[in-house]
Amino acid sequence: MRNKARLQGIYAQVADAFAAGKSGSELSQLMWQQVNVLLIDLWQEKAPVASECVDLVTVGGSGRGELSPHSDWDLWFLVPEVCPAEVEQELQGFLLALWDMGAKIGHAVRSVSETMAHINEDWASATAATESRLLFGSGEIYSQLQTKLEIFFKKQRKAFVEAKLLEVETRHARTEGTAFWMEPDIKEGKGGLRDVQAVFWMAKVWYGYDDIEGLVAAGAISESERDSLLNAQDFLWRCRAGLHLEMKRASDRLGYEQQAILAQKMGYQAVSHRPAVDAFMKDYFRHVGRIARVSGMLFMHFQEQLNPQWFSFERSIGDGFTLEGKRLGIEGDHVFKDEPLRLLRIFIEAQKGQRHLSSQALRQVRADVLLIDDAFRANPLAHRLFLQILRGKRNVHWTLKEMNDTGVLGRFIPEFRDVVGLGQFNQYHAFTVDEHTIRAVGEARNFLHSDRTMRLPLAHDVSYKINRPELLYIALIFHDIAKGLPGNHSKVGAVMARDFCQRIGLDEDATDLVSWLVKEHLMMAVKSQRFDLSDPEVIRAFAERVGSQNRLQYLLLLTVADIAAVGPNVWNDWKGSLLSELFRL
């Protein structure tokens, strides 16, 4: 009971520090330091013989020097080849005392040779070894292990980094490659704490760096990117500490209820028509977006290090751009300053041949995005370039996603900036407004590709009947753009869409169509699902409101794309059959 009370006292100290506004790093350090003192005291008390011959080593968060209130405590007991008889019993007594106090323990009892055998078979153990720390003991056995680990990682650094990159790819795939889920996982989601840890693991094994400063020195990231990464990590640490304290257990899923509670506890205030949780989650998504961007560039950097032959031949392709394999690069950091319109042209160039922007190009686009100013937005050449992107035969969805990630889309369409990272606090939408919007354009593009998931065969057929698909994409970009603003978001968004269309020089018919689609973007879903389609009056009223076959075709495509982009498993055959029935009546 004494030890359990002591652990509760540690939680209380962290809770007080959280309430006092301490940073995430201060909270994780406080927890780590107090747990270390507790472990050392208990180890000496419960294992007097073992403490003389066993090296007690911490790994995981304990080894990194960062712990959240209810994180696991991961321990390695490094034992000599021959142990005194009392050691096994003392280890059991020590672990039992930890379990009795309510701590969640991960542990392994191995000699150096057994540890190395396990590391050779298991990348997770190898990863843990990169961040081990001697907590108590003479250090003799631990030193032997470190010597062998140094040899191991020199031989296996390529295989290790390849394994970590595959692990990142697999983990990101579980969340469909996005950081912008409405109920995110602070640790395992894209842009979460695990991405920061993965960067450090790779850097330590590949370069031998113990901290992020080495990556700056190597030119892998800039000082501003380092600061963004560390600030974002600190914010997530604070969120995670608050979540653990609130849930009184290890929990990393930030559900709707917990979001509202954390917003209040972290001092966020309602502003005008927006509740406090809006501001909190916008900050949250801003930080995970930064982690996703910076870590993404670093993952790309390590891929380049692993496969230098892919990027060894660089050739100029004109207009300040270069090609390294399928990576689109730039000729220097002056490229966009010399000609700001290249901030759009680079994406047109990237649409060709499924090219991806190099890490240098991505970094420079983000650095120079403020060149997109009022004069840029008023330039007819910029308007034509943007429409050219939307009219592209390939990679329109990917291009808009990259433009959003780099900030180009929000600079070119200032109205869009307000919905970047904007939450949708209901059980229906799985993503933030901007993520949902870009996905909706992707769904609309899929109508044209028979090798993609076919949501509705009718939509596939209709997509070949519309003459100007770029108008559909503009309507999708604007259909939810007024969410978070006062008033009916469909009506307000229609006005904003009209203004944008006039701004970029679209003709009156096109402008009317886009504005109408935004205003009426919910109509077809509501009519098909909530009204009796056998009632002639319902069909007559719907037909009058639509007015033409052309509008009906665009509205069907927008509706299917909108529903399918809401979240996993939202689209179903029942909704498709109702939309098909309404379309044909």
JODA-V381938 format. One line per field, one symbol per residue. psi: psi as a letter, one per 40 degrees, with the letter a starting at -180 (. if undefined). A space follows every 50 residues. Layout:
# JODA-V381938
psi: ???
This chain:
# JODA-V381938
psi: dddddddddddddddddddeeiiddddddddddddddddddddddegddd edehhhhiiadddefhhidfiihhhhhhiidhiidedddddddddddddd eeihhhihhiidddddddddehddddddddfihhdiideddddddddddd dddddeddddddddddddddddddffeiefidgihddeiheadddddddd ddddddeeheiedddddeediiddddddddddddddddddddddddefih hehgiddddddddddeeiiihbehiddddddddddddddddddddddddd ddddddgdddedhhiheifeiihgbehhaieieeddddgdeedddddddd dhffiihidddddddddedeegaddddehdddddddddddeieifddddd dddddeedddddgdddddehehihgiedheiidddddddddddddddehe eihhdhdddddddeeidgdddddddddededeheiiihdddddddddddd dddefiiddddddddddddfeedddddddeiheehddddddddddddidd ddddddddddddddedihedhiddddddddddde.
